[in-house]
Amino acid sequence: MSILSEKDPEIYKSIQCEKERQMDGIELIASENYVSEAVLEAMGSIMTNKYSEGYPGKRYYAGNECIDVAENLAIDRAKELFGAAHVNVQPLSGSPANQAVYFALLERGDSFMGLDLDMGGHITHGLKINFSGRYYDHISYGVDKETEMLDMDAIRKSAKEKKPKMILSGYTAYPREVPFKEFREICDEVGAFCWADIAHIAGLCATGYHENPVPYFDVVTTTTHKTLRGPRAAMIMCKEEFAAKIDKAIFPGLQGGPHDHINAAKAVAFKEAMQPEFKEYSGQIIKNAKSLGEELQAQGIRLVSGGTDNHLLLLDLTKTGQRAKHLVEQLDKAGICTNKNTIPYDTGTPWDPNGIRIGTPALTTRGMKESEMKMVGEWIGQVVKSPDDNALIEKVNAEVKELCQQFIIYK
Ligand SMILES: *Cc1c(COP(=O)(O)O)cnc(C)c1O
């Protein structure tokens, strides 16, 4: 009997219910992962009790000796992992981290360039009703209509014409390698701040499977809970010359006390990410994504840009005659969790788009490899062909459960 099950059986039950869902289902949401039990333990620790406004060695409240140790470990490990000059580990999540970058480097009304949201940008990259689109002037760039990859010539041309104060690269639904070096060159040519948001690909950047922009970009933000496989949170890495501005923007600019238990868990995750097993894991994420993509193509499903270089795939369902939102629901009934997503030049809307986004970080954490990806691809192909065949959905669901039982996440 756990303490929680006795004290609050309703919440206990909801957690057990979610645990079963995570255990018995194929998790393909590209931004999700399963953290280690060591990370969970740090997150659930008594460090949540402390107030630590300020930074290590310079706090407003007394009693931060032990907290300083943990936060400094998180900072030092992040620096080592990414080759960062300065790191702020206090952002509560990816969106607040991004907010701090705008707050630190731009004035209201200043312009910045970021990918069109329908083509894979995040809401904090200039969505009209998001603070980023409301307080700053978003100049959007896009992907080429044919290749569906970033059109660097058009981006350079537009940057030269419009002279944005900042250029943002790094995305939410872009399956290809981001040419960070070219973004750096363009920023230098037009005198713009050079910012990357590597929320999705941080684990791949840290292990060398994707170009790591941290050493030569002005600022890089990332969540810690996606491919990096740490607690739900974020951090900002920057050059020394922006350190004071970034730190001030986080505290006292936007936040109060840091979440010390989460920062301790970040340190744990960063240590894990420095191990050889994590490098192997990151390589397997990409192998799995490629092999899942090949199976989906064999099933007749078109992939945006024709494939993937990273952990994610964007399925174009336009020609299937099915609505993505309906397919997502039916796949979910079959035990396969995905999300609907716009695709470049989508004729639908964000609520009713033509794409589905999937990714392999979570399944790879479970230990699944190429042969399991083939099975997953086949199941998706079957559901896409006959989404309203209830017998099929039930059959797939049973097979999904059987596979999942061979790949236990938490004992
Ligand atoms: C996930 C994501 C974020 C936001 O993270 P939250 O923790 O959900 O606020 C920011 N930027 C990009 C590119 C993302 O993919």
PDBQT file of the ligand as one rigid body, heavy atoms in Angstrom, charges set to zero:
ROOT
HETATM    1  C1  LIG A 501       7.963  21.631 -26.987  1.00  0.00    +0.000 C 
HETATM    2  C2  LIG A 501       8.509  22.881 -27.522  1.00  0.00    +0.000 A 
HETATM    3  C3  LIG A 501       8.536  24.063 -26.770  1.00  0.00    +0.000 A 
HETATM    4  C4  LIG A 501       7.724  24.288 -25.517  1.00  0.00    +0.000 C 
HETATM    5  O1  LIG A 501       7.855  23.543 -24.457  1.00  0.00    +0.000 OA
HETATM    6  P1  LIG A 501       6.801  23.529 -23.266  1.00  0.00    +0.000 P 
HETATM    7  O2  LIG A 501       7.632  22.911 -22.211  1.00  0.00    +0.000 OA
HETATM    8  O3  LIG A 501       5.658  22.719 -23.719  1.00  0.00    +0.000 OA
HETATM    9  O4  LIG A 501       6.421  24.929 -22.944  1.00  0.00    +0.000 OA
HETATM   10  C5  LIG A 501       9.211  25.154 -27.279  1.00  0.00    +0.000 A 
HETATM   11  N1  LIG A 501       9.795  25.097 -28.484  1.00  0.00    +0.000 NA
HETATM   12  C6  LIG A 501       9.754  24.011 -29.249  1.00  0.00    +0.000 A 
HETATM   13  C7  LIG A 501      10.416  24.029 -30.587  1.00  0.00    +0.000 C 
HETATM   14  C8  LIG A 501       9.096  22.877 -28.812  1.00  0.00    +0.000 A 
HETATM   15  O5  LIG A 501       9.023  21.814 -29.602  1.00  0.00    +0.000 OA
ENDROOT
TORSDOF 0
